[in-house]
Amino acid sequence: MTSHLRNQLMEGRAVLPRVGSVVQLETQHPAYAVLDPDGSPVESVTPYLRDLALNDNSPETSRSYANDLLRWFRPIAASSPSPSSSTATPSTTRASAGC
């Protein structure tokens, strides 16, 4: 994130884009998924959330972690010149290695 954008965010003069979402799945492992702006699951996040579920964590823990990961993606999306050129937005991260 550029220092200019960081300063704007800290001063309340910029707003993070509301890209992506967290949805509840009909499966138990994982119970939640992080979706990119196109509505596709972020594949690098799914194994992490599945691992949380398989280690006897509450589904609410998975939901909380999924929301945290979504919030982590938003400043990255805001600092990229365009969604197609970013290297770490939810839509491009799904093809990268796991979290």
C-alpha positions in Angstrom: 0.0 0.0 0.0 1.4 3.4 -0.9 2.0 5.8 2.0 -0.3 8.4 0.3 -3.2 5.9 0.4 -2.3 4.8 3.9 -2.5 8.4 5.1 -5.8 9.0 3.4 -7.2 5.8 5.0 -5.9 6.8 8.4 -7.4 10.3 8.1 -10.8 9.0 6.8 -10.4 10.6 3.4 -10.4 7.3 1.5 -12.6 4.3 1.7 -11.6 0.7 1.0 -13.4 -1.0 -1.9 -16.0 -3.5 -0.8 -14.7 -6.3 -3.0 -15.4 -9.9 -2.4 -17.6 -11.5 0.2 -17.9 -14.3 2.8 -20.7 -16.9 2.3 -21.9 -19.8 4.3 -21.6 -23.1 2.4 -23.9 -26.2 2.6 -20.8 -28.2 3.6 -19.3 -28.5 7.0 -15.6 -28.6 5.9 -15.4 -25.7 5.3 -18.6 -24.1 6.5 -17.7 -20.7 4.9 -15.8 -19.5 1.8 -14.3 -16.2 0.8 -15.5 -15.2 -2.7 -13.7 -12.9 -5.1 -15.5 -10.0 -6.9 -16.7 -12.4 -9.6 -18.3 -14.7 -7.0 -15.7 -17.5 -7.3 -14.2 -19.0 -4.2 -10.6 -17.8 -3.4 -9.0 -21.2 -3.8 -5.9 -20.4 -1.7 -8.2 -19.6 1.3 -10.4 -22.7 1.1 -7.8 -25.3 2.3 -7.0 -23.1 5.3 -10.7 -22.8 6.3 -11.1 -26.5 5.7 -8.1 -27.2 8.0 -9.7 -25.0 10.7 -12.9 -27.0 10.5 -11.2 -30.4 10.5 -9.3 -29.4 13.7 -12.5 -29.2 15.6 -12.8 -25.4 15.5 -16.3 -23.9 15.6 -17.9 -22.9 12.4 -18.0 -19.4 13.8 -14.2 -19.4 14.1 -14.1 -20.2 10.3 -16.5 -17.4 9.6 -14.4 -15.0 11.7 -11.2 -16.0 10.0 -12.8 -15.8 6.6 -13.9 -12.2 7.3 -10.4 -11.4 8.5 -8.9 -12.7 5.3 -11.4 -10.7 3.2 -10.5 -7.5 5.1 -6.9 -8.3 4.5 -7.6 -8.3 0.7 -9.3 -5.0 0.6 -6.3 -2.7 1.2 -4.4 -4.6 -1.4 -7.2 -4.1 -3.9 -7.4 -0.4 -3.0 -3.7 0.1 -3.6 -3.6 -1.7 -7.0 -3.9 0.5 -10.1 -6.6 -1.8 -11.5 -8.1 -5.1 -10.4 -6.7 -6.9 -13.4 -3.1 -5.7 -12.7 -2.9 -6.5 -8.9 -0.9 -9.5 -7.8 -2.8 -10.2 -4.6 -6.5 -9.3 -5.0 -9.0 -12.0 -4.1 -9.5 -12.8 -7.8 -5.9 -13.5 -8.5 -4.9 -14.9 -5.2 -7.0 -18.0 -5.7 -4.4 -19.3 -8.1 -1.5 -18.8 -5.7 -0.1 -21.1 -3.0 -2.1 -21.6 0.2 -2.3 -19.1 3.1 
